[in-house]
Amino acid sequence: MKILLIGPQGCGKGTIGSMLSDYLDIPLISAGHILREVGEAHPRKREIQDYMARGELVPQDLVADLLREETSKDSCKNGFIFDGWGRTMKDLHFYDPDFDKVILINISPETSVKRISSRRTCDDCGAVFNIVSVPPKIEGICDECGGRLIQREDDTEEAVRRRLEIFNTETSEVIEHFRNEGKLVEIDGEGRPEEVFNLALEALK
């Protein structure tokens, strides 16, 4: 099964995606993670590093190529879950793997701001924590690698509200596209991760 998770910032795509990945035994593929973990031997490694070092977005056609490479691996032969792609019609123009289901996780703008402004990201491995709902075992320290946890510049309330405006503008077209195809299912993302996960499972049946 090929699943796309979409929703506003802070809706829990990464958390729910990871839980679904374990339950369904298919990989969770994050566009951001793919970019950070490109192997040293990859022919476009330097190009990707240069974009990221300048703080620029990596071009969509390049990200699409990396995702296409990833989904061609044996690990994806039974399906996969996408997080961080397909947020715009332009994304889908470059790569649309013909998703079976698209799960829209709905939360209010207030919840989005509260969750994101509480988010902390590991400076080394990129693991994400939330000081309210998913705190690290040791304050300021990553459970995964021992790295330093930071608040990203785009995780402030002002930045989150700007991103929500962009999400509502750009992603509404994608939502209608998949709704018209009969692939879209909507779930309430306001509850605890376990509750949202169970709603996602029900939506997939």
Secondary structure, 3 states (H helix, E strand, C coil): CEEEEECCCCCCHHHHHHHHHHHHCCCEEEHHHHHHCCCCCCCCHHHHHHHHHCCCCCCHHHHHHHHHHHHCCHHHCCCEEEECCCCCHHHHHHCCCCCCEEEEEECCHHHHHHHHHCEEEECCCCCEEECCCECCCECCECCCCCCEEECCHHHCHHHHHHHHHHHHHHHHHHHHHHHHCCCEEEEECCCCHHHHHHHHHHHHC
